[in-house]
């Protein structure tokens, strides 16, 4: 029984380490993507620049089931009127997959 518990505990620790490493790597990739796709020219993580901060966006859309799809579309097509008079231009160089990765990262900001 002790050997089983030790093996199970070790397996769980290994699984959690792998999960954390993957999640951290995905967050780094999304942050790098935000730089590459010029998101950071108008947005910052914790302060308003031209557009709202990513933390403000995450707070506004917290708990909304359609937020990921809605925001991924907005990243690609642009939009206006939600955060004031300054429109967000479309970013046609962002693929649907990349837009979704960016939005998931943005919505994870606390």
C-alpha positions as CSV (number, residue, x, y, z in Angstrom):
1,X,0.0,0.0,0.0
2,X,2.8,2.4,0.9
3,X,4.5,1.7,-2.5
4,X,1.3,2.4,-4.3
5,X,0.7,5.7,-2.6
6,X,4.3,6.8,-3.2
7,X,4.0,5.8,-6.9
8,X,0.6,7.6,-7.2
9,X,2.0,10.7,-5.5
10,X,5.1,10.8,-7.7
11,X,2.9,10.3,-10.8
12,X,0.6,13.1,-9.7
13,X,3.5,15.4,-9.1
14,X,5.0,14.6,-12.5
15,X,1.6,15.3,-14.2
16,X,1.2,18.6,-12.4
17,X,4.7,19.7,-13.3
18,X,4.1,18.9,-17.0
19,X,0.7,20.7,-16.9
20,X,2.2,23.8,-15.3
21,X,5.2,23.8,-17.7
22,X,2.8,23.5,-20.7
23,X,0.6,26.3,-19.4
24,X,3.5,28.6,-18.7
25,X,5.0,27.9,-22.2
26,X,1.6,28.7,-23.8
27,X,1.4,31.9,-21.9
28,X,4.9,32.9,-23.0
29,X,4.0,32.1,-26.6
30,X,0.8,34.2,-26.4
31,X,2.7,37.1,-24.9
32,X,5.3,36.9,-27.6
33,X,2.5,36.7,-30.2
34,X,1.0,39.9,-28.8
35,X,4.3,41.6,-29.3
36,X,4.7,40.2,-32.9
37,X,1.2,41.1,-34.0
38,X,1.5,44.7,-32.6
39,X,-1.2,44.3,-29.9
40,X,1.2,45.9,-27.4
41,X,1.4,49.1,-29.5
42,X,-2.1,50.0,-28.2
43,X,-2.6,47.7,-25.2
44,X,-0.6,46.8,-22.1
45,X,-1.3,44.1,-19.5
46,X,-2.1,46.4,-16.6
47,X,-2.5,50.0,-17.9
48,X,-4.5,51.8,-20.5
49,X,-2.6,53.1,-23.5
50,X,-4.6,53.7,-26.6
51,X,-7.0,50.9,-25.8
52,X,-7.9,49.3,-22.5
53,X,-5.4,47.1,-20.6
54,X,-5.7,43.4,-20.9
55,X,-6.7,43.2,-17.3
56,X,-9.6,45.6,-17.9
57,X,-10.7,43.4,-20.9
58,X,-10.5,40.3,-18.8
59,X,-12.5,41.9,-16.0
60,X,-15.2,43.1,-18.4
61,X,-15.7,39.8,-20.1
62,X,-15.2,37.5,-17.1
63,X,-17.9,34.8,-17.0
64,X,-19.3,35.5,-20.5
65,X,-19.5,32.2,-22.3
66,X,-19.2,33.8,-25.8
67,X,-16.3,36.1,-24.9
68,X,-13.5,34.1,-26.6
69,X,-15.3,33.9,-29.9
70,X,-16.5,37.5,-29.7
71,X,-13.1,38.9,-28.9
72,X,-11.2,36.7,-31.4
73,X,-13.5,38.1,-34.1
74,X,-12.8,41.6,-32.9
75,X,-9.0,41.1,-33.0
76,X,-9.3,40.1,-36.6
77,X,-12.0,42.5,-37.8
78,X,-11.6,45.5,-35.5
79,X,-14.4,47.3,-33.7
80,X,-15.5,50.5,-32.1
81,X,-17.7,52.0,-29.4
82,X,-17.2,49.5,-26.6
83,X,-14.3,51.3,-24.9
84,X,-14.8,54.8,-26.2
85,X,-14.4,56.7,-29.4
86,X,-11.1,55.3,-30.6
87,X,-11.7,52.4,-33.0
88,X,-9.7,49.2,-32.9
89,X,-8.4,48.6,-36.4
90,X,-8.6,45.1,-37.9
91,X,-5.5,42.9,-37.6
92,X,-5.8,40.8,-40.7
93,X,-2.4,39.3,-40.2
94,X,-3.7,37.3,-37.2
95,X,-5.0,33.9,-38.0
96,X,-8.2,32.6,-36.3
97,X,-6.0,30.1,-34.3
98,X,-3.7,32.9,-33.2
99,X,-6.6,35.2,-32.4
100,X,-8.1,32.6,-30.1
101,X,-4.7,32.0,-28.4
102,X,-4.3,35.7,-27.8
103,X,-7.8,36.1,-26.4
104,X,-7.4,33.1,-24.1
105,X,-4.2,34.7,-22.7
106,X,-5.9,38.1,-22.4
107,X,-8.9,36.7,-20.5
108,X,-6.5,34.8,-18.1
109,X,-5.1,38.2,-16.9
110,X,-6.1,38.9,-13.3
